[in-house]
Amino acid sequence: MTFASHVFRHSKQLKNAPGLLRQDHAVLVRWFTHSTRSVTSKGDDMLKHRQISNVFGESVCACKSCSGSMSSAPVFTRSYRAVNSTKVQNGHAASGMVFSRGITCSDVQLKRSFATNSGLPPHQELGMPSLSPTMTEGNIARWLKKEGDQVSPGEVLCEVETDKATVEMECMEEGYLAKIIHGDGAKEIKVGEVIAITVEDKEDIEKFKDYKPQASDGGAQQAPPESTPTKEEVIEKAPSPPEPKPVKPSTSPATDRVFASPLARKLAEDNNVSLSSIKGTGPDGSIVKADIEEYLASGKKDLSAAPSKADAKAPVSAINYTDIPNSQIRKVTASRLLMSKQTIPHYYLTVDTCVDKLTKLRAELNSLQEASGGKKISINDLVIKAAALALRKVPQCNSSWTNDYIRQFHEVHINVAVQTDNGLFVPVVRDADKKGLSAISEDVKNLAQKARENSLKPAEYEGGTFTVSNLGGPFGIKQFCAIINPPQAGILAVGSAEKRVIPGSVAGEFQFASYMSVTLSCDHRVIDGAIGAEWLKAFKGYIENPETMLL
């Protein structure tokens, strides 16, 4: 107001405009044309409807509540302009200058009232968050806050089951939980769909008792009324001949089709009842649910068990089965593996590695671990360490494909495949090339336990650069080919170790040795055959001479 008062005080054109400013605050309006207009002296009416004209002569309303035929124009700017206008006061027109500032139509501060529901106080709609790159929908495990509870930033609102883990959803702003749209156990909620409402004032909670999100309440209520047909349409439709009445299906046994309601068919199928042996009492002789129930109550079910001549020729194929619903992790895993196999050009390299020295080193390290109270080191821990060091030695395999470039990672993060009752998880061991065997063993055991408990956080399974899958130690699989985990370029499939007879150092002598088969699946767009072979050579060197991993 200091700037506006300064302009008014020094303007010669305002000498005949007394009382232009109200006592509480100035009414600021901007005109875009030089035409003379009358301005009502009531400031409240001007605040409600400030109709202006732009340079194109279009009528524009700066009131936020007025939308429709008014044209949109950039009226909300912070520039001040002086143009001619006329003020009517006590029946006399007074020439003066009126100013406009980029403000809204009221002095009310903007809040988070983004929904179109009329009569509702300011509120915020909380949507289903995207807690992983592959997440498209999630489930609500349970709410830790109830409707009416006060929430603060950082507090946990609910537990969300993503495609890979159960993650806690935290509150971002202070307020009150007014309405829970999807309660405990809600399934298959799309990412972004509203799950709850928060308000700033506790008194506003009761107003959201019957609240429904815009996407759900805007369907039937906002359906446009049917338009009245015009005269031309009536004339065009008039000469059309009347449609012939549909011929009712004959109940004569011309065909073998039996008319029955879907519920009746389902009930007959569940009770192994042939519909051809039942006389329908529904419309046009169709079989309804009551006919099936009456048939079962009369005890005639046993008579239908005798197969007819036509049924006797057909083979009996009664198979018992159980439909197991697909969990979210299985859906996502299936889609990603299908995409990987269809879009990534796989090729496979297999090599046999002697693990005698590796098992000997493991026994020595575990004796030290037992003495110090640490956890035992597994063969898989040594494989992870060898794979990480081989990636550091051949960094081309520690890469990812994009359409414009190949991204080569500077850190080595190894995903480890873990099978659980809920599906396949691949938690990540970060900086595996820099960690000791004891730290790798500790990480793998902790991550595997969290995976079985379905409590992994996104940071514990995202960001891997290479994957190791071991079916040899736990299951005794000799050799297999794994599917690449996109967007990575390689995955190592580890088989079991087996005793083999090999030639000795002297001719005619033989000795026993343990060999383990490993297969490297490569993305041919990133890893050429020679590069994959070079990586396997480095990996085999670390396995057969494990002391080099300590250098």
C-alpha positions as CSV (number, residue, x, y, z in Angstrom):
1,M,0.0,0.0,0.0
2,T,3.0,2.3,0.4
3,F,3.6,2.3,-3.4
4,A,0.0,2.8,-4.3
5,S,-0.5,5.7,-1.8
6,H,2.6,7.3,-3.2
7,V,1.2,7.2,-6.7
8,F,-2.2,8.5,-5.7
9,R,-0.7,11.4,-3.8
10,H,1.3,12.6,-6.7
11,S,-1.3,12.0,-9.4
12,K,-3.0,15.1,-10.8
13,Q,-5.8,13.1,-12.2
14,L,-7.1,12.1,-8.8
15,K,-8.0,15.5,-7.5
16,N,-11.6,15.0,-8.4
17,A,-11.8,11.5,-7.0
18,P,-12.3,11.9,-3.2
19,G,-13.0,8.8,-1.2
20,L,-11.6,6.4,-3.8
21,L,-9.7,4.5,-1.1
22,R,-11.7,2.8,1.6
23,Q,-10.6,3.0,5.2
24,D,-9.7,-0.6,5.6
25,H,-7.9,-1.3,2.3
26,A,-7.8,-0.1,-1.3
27,V,-9.9,-1.7,-4.0
28,L,-7.4,-2.4,-6.8
29,V,-8.7,-3.1,-10.3
30,R,-6.8,-3.0,-13.6
31,W,-8.3,-2.0,-16.9
32,F,-6.7,-3.1,-20.1
33,T,-8.4,-0.5,-22.4
34,H,-8.6,3.2,-22.4
35,S,-12.4,3.3,-22.5
36,T,-14.3,5.0,-19.8
37,R,-16.0,2.7,-17.3
38,S,-18.0,3.1,-14.2
39,V,-16.9,1.4,-11.0
40,T,-19.3,0.7,-8.3
41,S,-18.5,2.3,-5.0
42,K,-19.1,-0.9,-3.1
43,G,-15.7,-2.5,-2.5
44,D,-17.2,-5.9,-1.5
45,D,-19.0,-6.2,-4.8
46,M,-15.9,-5.3,-6.7
47,L,-14.0,-7.9,-4.8
48,K,-16.6,-10.5,-5.8
49,H,-16.7,-9.6,-9.5
50,R,-13.9,-7.6,-11.0
51,Q,-14.8,-7.8,-14.7
52,I,-12.1,-6.3,-17.0
53,S,-11.4,-6.1,-20.7
54,N,-8.2,-7.2,-22.3
55,V,-6.6,-5.7,-25.3
56,F,-8.7,-7.9,-27.6
57,G,-12.0,-6.6,-26.2
58,E,-12.9,-9.8,-24.5
59,S,-14.6,-9.8,-21.1
60,V,-12.5,-11.2,-18.4
61,C,-13.4,-11.9,-14.8
62,A,-10.6,-12.0,-12.2
63,C,-12.8,-13.7,-9.7
64,K,-11.7,-17.3,-9.1
65,S,-15.3,-18.4,-8.7
66,C,-16.4,-17.1,-12.1
67,S,-15.5,-19.5,-14.8
68,G,-17.5,-20.3,-17.9
69,S,-18.0,-17.8,-20.7
70,M,-15.3,-15.5,-19.4
71,S,-12.1,-15.7,-21.4
72,S,-8.9,-16.5,-19.7
73,A,-6.2,-13.8,-19.6
74,P,-3.0,-13.3,-17.6
75,V,-4.6,-10.8,-15.1
76,F,-2.7,-12.0,-12.1
77,T,0.6,-10.2,-12.4
78,R,2.4,-8.1,-9.9
79,S,2.8,-5.1,-12.2
80,Y,1.0,-1.8,-11.6
81,R,-0.5,0.2,-14.4
82,A,-2.3,3.5,-14.5
83,V,-5.1,4.0,-17.1
84,N,-8.1,6.3,-17.3
85,S,-11.3,5.3,-15.5
86,T,-14.4,7.0,-14.0
87,K,-15.7,6.7,-10.5
88,V,-19.3,7.4,-9.7
89,Q,-19.8,8.9,-6.3
90,N,-22.9,10.8,-5.1
91,G,-24.2,11.0,-8.7
92,H,-21.0,12.7,-10.0
93,A,-18.5,11.1,-12.3
94,A,-14.9,11.7,-11.3
95,S,-11.9,10.9,-13.5
96,G,-9.1,9.0,-11.8
97,M,-6.6,6.2,-12.0
98,V,-7.3,2.7,-10.8
99,F,-4.5,0.1,-10.1
100,S,-4.4,-3.6,-10.1
101,R,-2.1,-6.0,-8.3
102,G,-1.8,-9.7,-8.8
103,I,-3.9,-11.0,-5.9
104,T,-6.8,-13.3,-5.6
105,C,-10.4,-12.3,-5.1
106,S,-10.3,-12.6,-1.3
107,D,-7.8,-12.3,1.5
108,V,-8.1,-15.9,2.4
109,Q,-4.7,-17.7,2.2
110,L,-4.6,-20.6,-0.3
111,K,-4.6,-24.0,1.3
112,R,-4.6,-27.7,0.2
113,S,-8.3,-27.7,-1.0
114,F,-7.7,-29.2,-4.4
115,A,-10.8,-31.3,-4.6
116,T,-13.9,-30.1,-6.4
117,N,-16.3,-31.2,-3.6
118,S,-18.3,-28.1,-2.7
119,G,-18.7,-27.1,0.9
120,L,-15.6,-29.0,2.2
121,P,-12.9,-27.3,4.2
122,P,-9.2,-27.3,3.1
123,H,-7.9,-30.8,3.1
124,Q,-5.2,-33.0,1.5
125,E,-5.8,-36.3,-0.4
126,L,-3.1,-38.9,0.3
127,G,-2.5,-41.2,-2.6
128,M,-1.0,-44.7,-2.8
129,P,2.7,-44.0,-3.1
130,S,5.1,-45.6,-5.6
131,L,7.6,-47.2,-3.3
132,S,9.6,-49.1,-5.9
133,P,10.4,-48.6,-9.6
134,T,8.3,-51.6,-10.6
135,M,5.3,-50.9,-8.4
136,T,1.9,-50.3,-10.1
137,E,-0.4,-51.2,-7.3
138,G,-0.2,-52.0,-3.6
139,N,-2.1,-53.4,-0.6
140,I,-2.8,-51.8,2.7
141,A,-1.5,-54.2,5.4
142,R,-2.7,-52.2,8.4
143,W,-3.3,-48.6,9.6
144,L,-1.3,-47.5,12.6
145,K,-3.3,-44.3,12.9
146,K,-7.1,-44.1,13.3
147,E,-9.6,-41.6,12.0
148,G,-9.4,-38.5,14.2
149,D,-5.8,-39.1,15.3
150,Q,-3.3,-36.2,15.1
151,V,-0.4,-36.8,12.8
152,S,3.0,-35.2,12.6
153,P,5.8,-35.3,9.9
154,G,7.8,-38.5,10.2
155,E,5.0,-40.5,11.9
156,V,4.1,-43.8,10.3
157,L,0.5,-43.8,9.0
158,C,0.2,-47.3,7.6
159,E,2.0,-50.3,6.3
160,V,1.9,-50.8,2.5
161,E,2.5,-54.1,0.8
162,T,4.5,-53.3,-2.4
163,D,5.5,-55.7,-5.1
164,K,8.6,-56.7,-3.1
165,A,8.1,-55.9,0.6
166,T,6.0,-54.3,3.3
167,V,7.0,-50.7,3.7
168,E,5.9,-48.1,6.2
169,M,4.2,-45.0,4.8
170,E,5.1,-41.8,6.8
171,C,3.2,-38.6,7.1
172,M,4.7,-35.6,5.4
173,E,2.7,-32.7,7.0
174,E,1.1,-32.0,10.4
175,G,-2.7,-32.3,10.7
176,Y,-5.4,-34.8,11.6
177,L,-6.4,-38.0,9.8
178,A,-10.0,-37.2,8.8
179,K,-11.0,-40.2,6.6
180,I,-9.5,-43.6,5.7
181,I,-10.7,-44.5,2.2
182,H,-9.1,-47.9,2.0
183,G,-8.9,-49.8,5.3
184,D,-6.8,-52.7,6.6
185,G,-6.4,-55.5,4.1
186,A,-7.4,-53.4,1.0
187,K,-6.0,-55.1,-2.1
188,E,-4.7,-54.0,-5.5
189,I,-4.9,-50.2,-5.0
190,K,-3.5,-48.4,-8.0
191,V,-0.5,-46.0,-7.5
192,G,-1.9,-42.5,-7.0
193,E,-5.4,-43.7,-5.9
194,V,-6.6,-41.8,-2.8
195,I,-6.3,-43.8,0.3
196,A,-6.9,-41.2,3.1
197,I,-7.8,-37.6,3.8
198,T,-6.0,-35.2,6.2
199,V,-7.1,-31.8,7.5
200,E,-5.4,-29.0,9.3
201,D,-8.2,-28.3,11.9
202,K,-9.6,-30.9,14.2
203,E,-13.1,-29.4,13.8
204,D,-13.2,-30.3,10.1
205,I,-12.9,-34.1,10.7
206,E,-16.7,-34.6,11.1
207,K,-17.3,-33.0,7.7
208,F,-15.5,-35.8,5.9
209,K,-17.5,-38.6,7.4
210,D,-19.2,-39.4,4.1
211,Y,-16.4,-38.2,1.9
212,K,-15.7,-40.0,-1.4
213,P,-12.8,-39.3,-3.7
214,Q,-13.5,-37.4,-6.9
215,A,-12.8,-40.3,-9.1
216,S,-15.4,-42.5,-7.4
217,D,-18.2,-40.0,-6.8
218,G,-18.1,-38.2,-10.1
219,G,-19.6,-41.0,-12.2
220,A,-23.3,-41.4,-11.7
221,Q,-24.0,-38.1,-10.1
222,Q,-22.3,-36.0,-12.8
223,A,-23.9,-37.8,-15.7
224,P,-25.2,-35.2,-18.2
225,P,-28.9,-35.1,-18.8
226,E,-30.2,-36.6,-22.0
227,S,-30.6,-33.9,-24.6
228,T,-34.0,-33.3,-26.1
229,P,-34.0,-34.4,-29.8
230,T,-34.4,-31.6,-32.3
231,K,-37.2,-31.4,-34.9
232,E,-34.9,-32.6,-37.7
233,E,-34.0,-35.7,-35.6
234,V,-37.7,-36.4,-34.9
235,I,-38.5,-36.1,-38.6
236,E,-35.7,-38.4,-39.6
237,K,-36.7,-41.0,-37.0
238,A,-40.4,-40.8,-37.8
239,P,-40.5,-42.8,-41.1
240,S,-38.4,-45.7,-39.7
241,P,-40.6,-48.8,-39.7
242,P,-41.3,-50.5,-36.5
243,E,-38.9,-53.2,-35.5
244,P,-40.3,-56.7,-35.8
245,K,-40.9,-58.5,-32.5
246,P,-38.2,-61.0,-31.7
247,V,-39.2,-64.6,-32.2
248,K,-39.2,-66.4,-28.9
249,P,-36.9,-69.5,-29.0
250,S,-38.8,-72.6,-29.5
251,T,-38.8,-75.1,-26.7
252,S,-38.8,-78.0,-29.1
253,P,-35.8,-80.2,-29.0
254,A,-34.5,-79.0,-32.3
255,T,-31.0,-78.4,-30.8
256,D,-29.2,-79.7,-27.8
257,R,-28.9,-76.3,-26.2
258,V,-30.4,-76.0,-22.7
259,F,-31.5,-72.5,-21.6
260,A,-30.5,-71.8,-18.0
261,S,-29.6,-68.8,-15.8
262,P,-25.9,-68.4,-14.9
263,L,-26.7,-69.1,-11.3
264,A,-28.5,-72.2,-12.2
265,R,-25.6,-73.4,-14.3
266,K,-23.2,-72.8,-11.5
267,L,-25.3,-74.6,-9.0
268,A,-25.8,-77.6,-11.3
269,E,-22.1,-77.7,-12.0
270,D,-21.2,-77.6,-8.3
271,N,-23.6,-80.5,-7.6
272,N,-22.7,-82.5,-10.8
273,V,-26.2,-82.3,-12.1
274,S,-27.0,-82.6,-15.8
275,L,-29.2,-79.7,-17.0
276,S,-30.8,-81.9,-19.7
277,S,-32.6,-83.9,-17.1
278,I,-34.3,-80.9,-15.5
279,K,-37.5,-79.2,-16.7
280,G,-37.3,-75.5,-16.5
281,T,-40.0,-73.3,-15.0
282,G,-38.5,-69.9,-16.0
283,P,-39.4,-67.7,-18.9
284,D,-39.6,-69.7,-22.2
285,G,-38.9,-72.8,-20.3
286,S,-35.4,-71.8,-19.1
287,I,-34.0,-73.4,-16.0
288,V,-33.6,-71.2,-12.9
289,K,-32.0,-71.7,-9.5
290,A,-35.3,-72.9,-7.9
291,D,-35.5,-75.7,-10.4
292,I,-32.0,-77.0,-9.4
293,E,-32.8,-76.7,-5.7
294,E,-36.1,-78.6,-6.2
295,Y,-34.3,-81.3,-8.2
296,L,-31.7,-81.7,-5.5
297,A,-34.3,-81.8,-2.7
298,S,-36.3,-84.5,-4.5
299,G,-33.3,-86.9,-4.3
300,K,-33.1,-87.4,-8.1
301,K,-29.4,-86.6,-8.2
302,D,-28.4,-90.2,-8.1
303,L,-30.5,-91.0,-11.2
304,S,-28.6,-88.5,-13.2
305,A,-25.4,-90.2,-12.3
306,A,-26.0,-92.9,-14.8
307,P,-24.3,-91.7,-18.0
308,S,-26.2,-91.5,-21.2
309,K,-25.1,-93.2,-24.4
310,A,-23.5,-89.9,-25.6
311,D,-21.7,-89.4,-22.3
312,A,-20.5,-93.0,-22.2
313,K,-18.4,-92.4,-25.4
314,A,-16.7,-89.3,-24.0
315,P,-13.6,-89.9,-21.8
316,V,-13.9,-89.1,-18.1
317,S,-11.4,-86.4,-17.1
318,A,-12.2,-85.3,-13.6
319,I,-9.1,-83.4,-12.3
320,N,-8.9,-82.0,-8.8
321,Y,-7.1,-78.7,-8.5
322,T,-6.7,-75.6,-6.3
323,D,-6.4,-72.1,-7.6
324,I,-3.7,-70.2,-5.7
325,P,-4.0,-66.4,-6.0
326,N,-1.0,-64.6,-7.4
327,S,0.8,-62.4,-4.9
328,Q,1.9,-59.0,-6.0
329,I,5.6,-60.0,-6.0
330,R,4.8,-63.0,-8.3
331,K,3.0,-60.7,-10.7
332,V,5.8,-58.2,-10.9
333,T,8.5,-61.0,-11.1
334,A,6.6,-62.7,-13.9
335,S,6.2,-59.5,-16.0
336,R,9.8,-58.5,-15.5
337,L,11.2,-61.9,-16.4
338,L,8.9,-62.1,-19.4
339,M,10.1,-58.7,-20.6
340,S,13.7,-59.7,-20.0
341,K,13.4,-62.9,-22.0
342,Q,11.6,-61.2,-24.8
343,T,13.6,-58.0,-25.2
344,I,17.2,-59.0,-24.0
345,P,19.3,-61.1,-26.4
346,H,20.6,-63.7,-23.9
347,Y,23.6,-65.9,-24.5
348,Y,25.2,-68.3,-22.0
349,L,28.8,-69.2,-21.0
350,T,29.5,-72.2,-18.8
351,V,32.8,-73.1,-17.0
352,D,33.8,-75.7,-14.5
353,T,35.9,-74.5,-11.5
354,C,37.8,-76.6,-9.0
355,V,36.8,-75.7,-5.5
356,D,39.2,-77.8,-3.4
357,K,41.3,-74.8,-2.3
358,L,38.1,-72.8,-1.8
359,T,36.6,-75.3,0.6
360,K,39.9,-75.6,2.4
361,L,40.1,-71.9,2.9
362,R,36.5,-71.8,4.0
363,A,37.2,-74.4,6.7
364,E,40.1,-72.4,8.0
365,L,38.2,-69.1,8.1
366,N,35.2,-70.8,9.9
367,S,37.5,-72.1,12.6
368,L,38.6,-68.5,13.2
369,Q,35.1,-67.3,13.1
370,E,34.0,-69.8,15.7
371,A,36.9,-68.8,17.9
372,S,35.9,-65.1,17.7
373,G,32.1,-65.8,18.0
374,G,31.3,-64.8,14.4
375,K,29.0,-66.4,11.9
376,K,30.1,-69.1,9.6
377,I,31.1,-68.2,6.0
378,S,29.4,-70.1,3.2
379,I,30.5,-71.0,-0.3
380,N,28.0,-68.5,-1.6
381,D,29.7,-65.7,0.3
382,L,33.0,-66.6,-1.3
383,V,31.2,-66.7,-4.7
384,I,29.8,-63.2,-4.2
385,K,33.2,-61.9,-3.3
386,A,34.8,-63.5,-6.3
387,A,32.1,-62.2,-8.6
388,A,32.5,-58.7,-7.3
389,L,36.3,-58.7,-7.7
390,A,35.8,-60.1,-11.3
391,L,33.5,-57.2,-12.0
392,R,36.0,-54.7,-10.8
393,K,38.6,-56.4,-13.0
394,V,36.3,-56.5,-16.1
395,P,34.1,-53.5,-15.7
396,Q,32.4,-53.9,-19.0
397,C,30.2,-56.6,-17.4
398,N,29.2,-54.2,-14.6
399,S,27.1,-52.2,-17.1
400,S,23.5,-51.5,-18.2
401,W,22.0,-51.0,-21.7
402,T,20.1,-47.9,-22.8
403,N,19.1,-46.9,-26.4
404,D,21.6,-44.0,-26.5
405,Y,24.5,-45.3,-24.5
406,I,25.9,-48.1,-22.3
407,R,26.1,-47.1,-18.6
408,Q,29.1,-48.5,-16.8
409,F,28.8,-48.4,-13.1
410,H,31.7,-47.5,-10.8
411,E,30.4,-49.3,-7.8
412,V,29.8,-53.0,-7.5
413,H,26.4,-53.9,-5.9
414,I,25.6,-57.6,-6.0
415,N,21.9,-58.8,-5.9
416,V,21.5,-62.2,-4.3
417,A,18.5,-64.3,-5.3
418,V,16.5,-65.5,-2.2
419,Q,13.5,-67.9,-2.5
420,T,10.7,-67.3,0.0
421,D,7.1,-68.5,0.5
422,N,6.0,-65.2,-1.0
423,G,8.1,-65.4,-4.1
424,L,11.6,-64.6,-5.3
425,F,13.5,-61.6,-3.8
426,V,16.8,-60.2,-4.8
427,P,18.3,-58.1,-1.9
428,V,21.5,-56.3,-2.7
429,V,24.9,-56.5,-1.0
430,R,26.4,-53.0,-1.6
431,D,30.1,-52.5,-2.3
432,A,30.7,-56.2,-2.3
433,D,34.1,-55.7,-3.8
434,K,35.3,-53.6,-0.9
435,K,33.8,-55.7,2.0
436,G,35.4,-58.5,3.8
437,L,34.0,-62.0,3.8
438,S,32.7,-61.6,7.3
439,A,30.7,-58.5,6.4
440,I,29.3,-60.1,3.2
441,S,28.2,-63.1,5.2
442,E,26.5,-60.9,7.8
443,D,24.7,-58.9,5.1
444,V,23.5,-61.9,3.2
445,K,22.0,-63.6,6.3
446,N,20.3,-60.4,7.5
447,L,18.8,-59.6,4.1
448,A,17.7,-63.2,3.5
449,Q,15.9,-63.1,6.9
450,K,14.2,-59.8,6.0
451,A,13.1,-61.2,2.7
452,R,11.5,-64.3,4.3
453,E,9.7,-61.9,6.7
454,N,8.6,-59.7,3.8
455,S,10.1,-56.7,5.6
456,L,12.7,-55.5,3.0
457,K,12.9,-51.8,2.4
458,P,13.3,-50.4,-1.2
459,A,16.9,-49.4,-0.4
460,E,17.7,-53.0,0.4
461,Y,16.8,-54.4,-3.0
462,E,17.2,-51.5,-5.5
463,G,20.3,-50.4,-7.2
464,G,22.1,-53.7,-7.9
465,T,24.5,-53.9,-10.8
466,F,24.9,-57.7,-11.1
467,T,23.0,-60.8,-9.7
468,V,24.2,-64.1,-8.3
469,S,21.7,-67.0,-8.2
470,N,22.8,-70.2,-6.4
471,L,20.7,-73.4,-6.7
472,G,23.7,-75.7,-6.2
473,G,24.3,-75.5,-2.5
474,P,20.7,-75.5,-1.2
475,F,19.1,-77.8,-3.9
476,G,22.0,-79.7,-5.5
477,I,21.3,-78.5,-9.0
478,K,24.3,-79.3,-11.2
479,Q,23.9,-76.6,-13.8
480,F,21.3,-74.1,-15.0
481,C,20.8,-70.9,-17.0
482,A,19.3,-67.9,-15.2
483,I,17.3,-65.1,-16.7
484,I,18.9,-61.6,-16.6
485,N,17.5,-59.2,-14.0
486,P,16.9,-56.0,-16.0
487,P,18.3,-53.4,-16.3
488,Q,21.5,-55.4,-15.5
489,A,23.5,-57.0,-18.2
490,G,24.6,-60.3,-16.5
491,I,23.6,-62.9,-13.9
492,L,25.7,-65.8,-12.6
493,A,24.0,-69.2,-12.1
494,V,25.9,-71.3,-9.6
495,G,25.5,-75.1,-9.6
496,S,26.6,-77.7,-7.0
497,A,30.1,-79.1,-6.5
498,E,30.7,-82.7,-7.3
499,K,33.6,-85.1,-7.0
500,R,35.3,-86.0,-10.3
501,V,38.1,-88.3,-11.3
502,I,40.9,-86.3,-13.0
503,P,44.3,-87.3,-14.4
504,G,47.2,-87.1,-11.9
505,S,50.6,-85.5,-12.3
506,V,52.1,-88.8,-13.3
507,A,51.0,-90.8,-16.3
508,G,48.6,-93.6,-15.3
509,E,47.6,-92.0,-12.0
510,F,44.3,-90.5,-11.2
511,Q,43.0,-88.4,-8.3
512,F,39.7,-86.9,-7.1
513,A,38.8,-83.2,-7.2
514,S,35.6,-81.2,-6.6
515,Y,34.3,-79.1,-9.5
516,M,31.5,-76.6,-9.5
517,S,29.7,-75.5,-12.7
518,V,28.8,-71.8,-13.2
519,T,26.9,-70.3,-16.1
520,L,27.0,-66.6,-17.0
521,S,24.0,-65.2,-18.7
522,C,24.9,-62.1,-20.8
523,D,23.1,-59.3,-22.5
524,H,24.7,-59.5,-26.0
525,R,24.0,-55.8,-26.5
526,V,26.4,-54.9,-23.7
527,I,28.7,-57.9,-23.2
528,D,30.3,-59.4,-26.2
529,G,31.3,-63.1,-26.2
530,A,35.0,-62.4,-25.6
531,I,34.2,-60.0,-22.7
532,G,32.0,-62.5,-21.1
533,A,34.7,-65.2,-21.4
534,E,37.3,-62.8,-19.9
535,W,35.0,-62.2,-16.9
536,L,34.6,-65.9,-16.4
537,K,38.3,-66.4,-16.6
538,A,38.8,-63.8,-13.9
539,F,36.1,-65.4,-11.8
540,K,37.6,-68.9,-12.1
541,G,41.0,-67.5,-11.1
542,Y,39.6,-66.2,-7.9
543,I,37.7,-69.4,-7.1
544,E,40.6,-71.8,-7.8
545,N,43.1,-69.5,-6.1
546,P,41.0,-67.9,-3.3
547,E,44.0,-66.4,-1.6
548,T,44.2,-63.9,-4.4
549,M,40.9,-62.4,-3.1
550,L,42.8,-61.3,0.0
551,L,45.3,-59.2,-1.9
